[in-house]
Every structure is written in C-alpha cells, then in structure tokens.
C-alpha cells in the first residue's frame, strides 16, 4: 500500500468499477475479547446452543434473501455457513473450552473461531485462506445472538452525510455484512485487510460495488468524512480529488455505465456473426478470481485460462494438488460451461525465478511455453495430471501454446498420455477424451495449419504474438509501435 503527494492511496484491486462518495467507517459494537469466569458451565453451554440454533435459522433467511440478489451459486454460501455451525469439531472445542476454563460462552466461541481461522490462513491455497473470514463471520453471528440475549446491543453503526453516497471503510467485511449493503447508500468498499478469493469480494463483484482491499494502515479513521474517488479496477483511491480529476472519472463512469447498459440488452441471447453463423462468446481469464465476472457478464464459458499466472504467483513450482484444486474450483464454479486451460506459457515477458531460465537476447523467440515443457517433462506432467483430474468436475479442454511444428504437438500429446496412465495407476478419475487444441501464434504454425489440424480438436488464434512475429515488430517496444499494423 502506498500514498503519494496527490492524495492517492494504492491497495489491491478487488471489484471493478468507479465510485464517488464520503468515506465512513463501519463501527462494530462489543468486540467479544473479555474473558469472564462462569462457574455454571452447563448454563453457558445452553446459551451457546440457543445462539447457535438461532444463527442457523438466521442464515436460512439470509440464503432466501440472497437468491435473487446473488443467485444460487453465491447464496449457497449461507447454507455452507449453516454446516460450519454443525461441524462436530467446532462445537466440541467450544464446549470443552467453556467447561475446562469455566469461561463465558462468548469468549469460548471467539477463541475457537480464531483457532480455525488461523488454521485456514496458514494454508498455502488462496481459496482456503479466504475461508478464515467465513469462520469468523458465522462465529460473530453466534456471539451477537448471545450478547443480544443479555440485552447488549450489537448493531453496526456508520455515520452518514445527508443524502451523499458513502464509501464504506473497515478492517474487513464479512460476507453476511456485504450482502446486506444498500447499493443506494453504499457506493464503494475499502478494507485494510482481505483476500481477493474471499466471498466478500465475490459478492461485491456480483453486486457491482467497486472495492479496494489490503490497504493496510493507510486506511485509518483520520479519513472519516473525506470525499473520495474509488477506482476498483486499478485498486486506487483518490482523496479530495480536484475538479479535473473528478470530471475525468465522472466521464469514465458515464461511458462504462452506458456500455454496461448496452451490453445488458444482449444478456441471455445467443451469439451470431453478421452472416448468421452461430458462435460461442467466451471470456479470457488469468485466475479463478475472475470466474464470477465471467458469469456476471453472461459469457458462455472460458476460452483461455492463462495457467502461467499460477506459476508467476508462486515462490516455487506449484504442486499437483495445488493446481488441481484451482482448476477444479474454476470448472465447478462455471456450472457446466466450457473452460479451456492453456498450459503454462512461461518465458519471454512472463518469468519466474525458480525456473532458472538463462538470459536470452530475444526471449520472445527463445526458451518459452511448450519448449520449456518438453525440456522438463516431469514439471509439465505435474500440470497435465492436475488438469486431467479437474476434468472429472467440469467441461475442461487443454490447449498448448507457442507451437511451431507437428513434432511439438506429438510430444505434448505423448506426455498427456503418460499423465493419464499415471492417474490410472493411482486410481484417480479423469475425462479420458477431453479435447486438446493449440495456439496458432507463430507464422510456422499458421503455414502448416493444414497438417496440425489432423492432431488436435481446435485452434485458437493468438493475434498478439502472431502479428509481432509476422511483422517482425516487438509489440512491447513503443519506438516501433507504428509498424505494428496488420
């Protein structure tokens, strides 16, 4: 998180869009940190059970209310929250703490919730780390029910500024808090912590509320009441913007809103070319975080999942299990829509130190993509096994990038068959006949496309690289940009 002389705060982009409003901090009442000695442990356990029963009922009502606002795929979270409250280990640990420490039930729930949350936060998987917030959310609900039973108010408070829109600021926002936000009052969300894989962020995207997270200590109560512009796509917050900046963002928002309104007219409709040929309109994504945007935009599937970003975000080679969970979660979240996973396109402008690639004068034409994969088959097969395993959970296809010859395709498919055999030996399910395709992004592939077509199920035209290789123009060099004209 950084701040510069122009009152610009930088956080992590979480939910796209532009918002204007006054920053107001969410005030939570009665943080349950105080430990009380209660000799009547049986009575405290009864209080906990009543509060837990009430929480399950409240979550059922939240599920019903969220169906229309968020859709079944997102509303189901509150059913998962109900299951969390019924988890035997969670319930047993709370009851044991009440009995052994002779403490109040609120304290026991809070302490056990922190243990579970810490366990999730320590996991390597981003998705599982995001579940820490879910544990705290359901636990606070139980705690608040117990406090309310004692006549202690637990209502959240925010300061308003007449009819002005608000930018809600807090340390982190729970999913149940997010879904209950009034979009006519709250225009944007800022948090000092948070995860892009959290349900809070997913809900914000679905609800169309711009959000910037992980702002750290810069998001403090000295900002209360300051007017701000939130750029959710860039992860930027401008404080007290001048007239020129405000006008610029207002124009951008009008343009984006108008485009969104036009696109909404096509929601649910089939896609045809001007000549009447039906086609499928897919989205390109760089991570599982983008799945909710794919669904919100009514795309028919994912035409390109850039798997190399899994490697770029990792400090070491991601193992099979880590990759499998990412691919599986993406496939499941798409509800049967197609997803084409491109094998890692590492090299050129996308490098990871642990690959220990040698310095190259012209890396775009050097050791990259399938060239690395074929030189390091065990690394490649780890990814192939992960994709194959995920294929049992959705409509997955595999695509190989940077192909220049038939031999490369044969080599990739041979390793794919080896990966299948290894999974058979382990007794793990996968789709045996999943489609395979290639990126046609080199002149060599384009020239022998009539031969390559016999070895794959589909082509994907990579216009960026194909254009720069054909025209001999580096697309990242501004000085020769004028020659990049196909």
N, C-alpha and C positions, 0 to 999 in steps of 0.2 A: 504494500500500500504506500502510495506516495502523494505528496501535496506540493504544488508549485506556487509561484508568485501570483498566478492568475486565479487563485481560489479554486483550483481544480483538484479533486480527490480521485484517486485511482483505486479501484477494487477489482474483483473478479466478475466478468460478465456472467449473468445468470439467466435473465429473461429479457428478450429483445423488446425494443420499443422506447419511446421518448415520453417522459412525464415531467410536469411542472407542478410545483406546489411548495408549501411550507413544511419544513422538517419538524416532525413531532415524535417524541419518544414514547414508546409503549411502557407504561408503568404497571408492573405486576405486583400484586399485593401478597404479603405473607409468605416470603420465602421460608420453606419448612426446614431450617437448619438447626433449630433449637432442640436439644435432647432433654426430655423430661423423664424422671423416674416414676414409673407407674407400677404399683405392686399387683394390681388386678390385670394380669396378662390375658386371662380368658376374656375379660371385658374388652380389652384393646383388640384382640383378635376378632371379636364380634363386630366391633366398629369397622375394622378393616374389611370384613366380609360384606357388611352392608354397603360400604362405599364402593367396593368392587362390583357388587351386583348392580348398583345404580349406574356405575360407569359403563358397564356392558349395555345397559338399556339406552343410555345417552349416545353411545357410539352407534347403536342401531338406528336411532333417529337421525344422526349425522349422515349415515350411509344413505338413508332415504332422501334426505335433503340435498345430498351431493350428486345424486344420479343425474339430474337434469343439468346441473352446473358443470360437472366434471366428466360425466359419462361413466359407464360401468367399470372400465379399465382402471380409472383412478379412484372411484368411490369405493372399490373393493378394499382399499387400504383400511377403512374403518372396520371391516369385517376381520381383517388381519389383526388390527388392534384388539378386537374382542378376543381373538385367540391368544394374543400375548397375555392378556389378563387371566386366561385359563391355564397358562403354562405351569405345570406342576412344580418345576424347579423354582420359578419366580415366586409362586405363592408360598412354597415351603420355606424358602430362605427368609421371607418376610416374617412368617410366623415364628421361625426359630429365633430370629433376632429379637422379636418382641418378648419371647419367653426367656431367653438367656440373658439379655441385657436389662430386662424389666423396663423397657423404654416405651414411649408413646408410639402409636401406630404410624403417625405421620413421619416421624424420624426414620422408622424402620423401612417404610416404603421408599423414602428418599435415598437412603444409604444403599439399599439393594438395587434401586434403579441406576445409581451411579456405577455400581459394580458391573452391571450388564452393559451399560453404555460404554464404559471403559474397555470392556472386552471387545465390543464391536469396533471401537475407534482404533484398537491395536491391530486389527486385521489389515492385510495388505490390499484387499479388494475394496475399491471405491464404493461399490454398491453396499457392501456390508457395513462400511464405515458410516454410510448415510442412515443406517438403521438405529444408530445411537440416539438420534433425535426422536425417533418413533417411541423408543423405550421411555425416554423422559416425558414425552407427550402424554402417554397413557398413564404414567405414574403420577404426574401432576394432576391429572383428572381425578384419580382416586384420592389424592391428598386434599384437593379442593373440596371434594364431597365431604370428607371428614371435618375439615375446618368449618364448612357451612353448617354442619350438624351442631357444631359448638357455637354457632352464631357469629362466626368471624367472616367478614366479607372477603371474597376472593376475586371480585370483579376487576377487570383490567381498566386502566384509565388512560386516556390520551387528551391532550389539550388541543382544542380546535381554534380556528381563526375565522370566525364568521362562516361565510359560505365558501371560503377558499379551499381548494383541493389540498390534500395532505400527502406528504412523503413519510411513510411510517418507518421509524428507525428503532432498532432493538439489537440485543446481542445475537439472538437467533429467533426465528419464528417457527412455532410448531405447525404441523400440517393442519390440525384442527382449528388453529387460530387463522391460518391462511384462508381456508375455505369459507370462513365466516366473515371475511372482509367485505365491506360495502364498496364496490367499484365506483359508486357515485361520490364517495368521500375520499377513498384512498387511491391515489394515482400511481404511486410507486412504493417500492420496498427497499430499504437499506439495512444490512446486517453487518456486525463486526466479525462474526464467525460464519459458519455454514458450509455446506457442500453442494456442488453442482449436481450430485446424484441424489440429493435429498428429495423427499416427497414435497416439501415446502416449495422448492424450486420448480418441480414438475407441475405443481398446482398453479403457481404463479404464471408459468408459460401457458398453461391451458386456459387460465382466466384472462390472459392478455394483460397482465400487470408487469410493467418493467421492473427489473430487480438487479441490484448490485450487491454482492456478498463479500465476505472476507476483507472488510475494510479496516479491521484492526482498531488500534487505539485512536485513530483519527476520527472515528465515529463516536463522538462523546457529547455529553449534554450541553456543551457550550454552543452546539449547533442548533439548539432548540429555537424554533421560530424563524430560522434563516430561510430565505427563498432559494430554491434550488431547481436546476435542470438535471434530470437523470437520463443518461444515455445507456440503456441496458445492454445494447449490443457491444459497446466499447468498454463497458464497466467504468464509466466516468460520471462523476457528479460535479457540476459547476455550482459554486455558491455565489449568491448575489450577482447573477450574470448581468453584463451591461446590455444596453439596448440592441447593439449589433448582434451579439451572440444570441440573445433571446429571439430576435427576429429570424435569425438563421435557423434555429431549432424549431421555431413555430412553423416555418415554411416546410422544413423537412417532415415534420409531423403531419401537416396537411397533405403533403404528397404521399406519405406512407399510408395514411388513413384512406385517401381516395383510391390508391392502388388496392388496398385490402378490401375495400367495399366492392370494387370491380371484380376482384378475384372471387369474392364470396358468391357472386352470381353463378359461378361455374361449379360450386360445391355439389358433389353427388352426381355430376354429369359425366358421361363417357367422353373420351378424347378422340377427335378425328382431325386428320390433316385437311387442308383446303380441297384436296381431291377426293375427300370422302373415305379415306382409309383409316380404319380404327387403329390407334396406337395406345400404348400404356405410358402414363406420365409418372416417372419415378423420381425420387429425391437422392441427392448425394449427401453423405454424412461422414463425419470424422470420428464419431464415438457414439456409444449408446445413449449419451445425454441428449442427442438430437432426435431420438425416436418420437418423443411427444410432439415436437414441431412437425415431424413427418405426418403424423396422424392429424394434428390440428390443421395442417394445410391441405388435407384430403388427398395427399399423394397416394398412388396405387401400390407403392412399395419403395424399396431402396435399390437403386440401380448401381450404386457404388458405395460400399462401406470401406473407407480407407483404413485398413487394419494397421498400417505402419505407425499410426498415432498411438497405438497401444505400446509399441516399442519406444517411441520417442518420449513417452511419459514415464517410462520405467528406467530404473537405475541399473538394471541387469536384464538378461534375456528373460522375458515373461514365460513362466512355465505353462505346461499344457492345461492344468486345472484353471489357472487364472484366465487364460484365453477362452477356454471352453465356457466358463460362466458368463463372460462378456458377450460372446456370440449367441449363447443360448438365451440370455436375458433379452437381447435385441430381437431375436426371432420370435420369442414368446410374446413380447410387447407389441409386435406388429400384427397379432391376431390373424395369422394365416396369409398376410401379404408377403410378396416375394422380397427376398433380400439377397443381393449379390455381394459376396465378400471378396474383395481384391486381396490377394496375398501381398505380403509386405513389399512396399516399393521404397526400400531404404536405399540411400545413396543420393548423389547429386546435391540438391538443396535440402535433403532430409537425412540428417546423420545422427547416429547415436554413438557416443564414445566407446561403449563396450564392444562394438563390432570391430574396433581397431582397424578401420579401413586405412589404407595407405593414402598419402597425399597424391592427388591427381591434378594435372594441369587443366584437364577438361572433364570434370566429374560427371557431367550430364551424359557423356558418351562412354563413361568408364564402368567401374565395377558397381553395379546397382541392380535392384529388383531381382529378377529370376537368375541373373548371373551370380549374385551372392548366394541365392537359394540353392542353385545346382552345385556350387562350390562347397556348400556347407549343408549337406543333405539332412543331418540329424536336427539342426536348427529348423530347417524347412519342414521336416516331418512332424516336429512338435506342433507347429501351427496347423498343418494339414489334419492331424489327428483331432485337434481341438475343434476345427471347423466341421469335420465329419461327425463327431459326437453331437455337436449342436444341431446338425441336420435332422436328428431324430425329433426335434422340438419345433420345427417350422419349415418353411419353403425356402431353403438355402441353396444358392449356387456358388461355385468357385470361379474366380477369374484371375488369370496370370498376366502380369504387366510386363512391358518392355520386351516383347517377343520380336525376334528378328529372323528366326528360322524354324523349320519343321522339327529339327532335332531338339530344339529347346522345348517345344510343346511335348514331344515324346518323352523327354527327360522328366518334365514336370508330372506328366500323367503316370509314368512308371513309379515315381516316388509316391504319388497318390495311391496307387495300388498297393505299394508296400505298407503305407499307413493303414489302409483298410485291413490288410492281413494281420497287422499287429493288433488292431482293435478286435478282430475276430478271436485271436488267441486270448485276449483279455476278457472276452465275453461281453463287450460293450456294444450297445446298439448304435446304428447309424443308417442313413439312407444310402443304399448301395448304388443307386442310379442317379445321383444328383448331377445336375447339369454342370459342364465345365465350359469356360469361354476364355477369350484372350482380349487384351487391349491391343488395338491396332493403332499404334502411336509412333511407329517408325516407318520411314519410306520402304524399308526392306519388307516389313510385314504387309504393307499395302500392295507392293508389287507381286507378292506370292500369295495373296489372299485366296486365289482360286485353289491353291494347294492346301493352305491352312484350314480351309472350310471343311475338309474331309476328316479333321482330327478334333474338332470342337463343336459345341452346340450353338454358340453365338459369338458375335463380335461386339466390342464396344470401341467406338472411335475416340481416341484420346487426342482431341484437337489441339491442345496446347503444345505438347511435345511434337506431334506430327507436323504442325505448322513450323515450329522453330527448326526442326531437323531438315525439312524440305527446303525452307528458305535460307538455311544457314545463318539464322539470326538468333542470338541469345535473348530470350524473352524477358530476362531479368536485367538486361543492360539497357538503361534509358537512352544511351547515346546512339544506339542502333534501332531504337523503337520504331522510327519512321519507316524502316524496311520491313517491319512485321505486318505485311499487308497481303493476305492470301487472295 
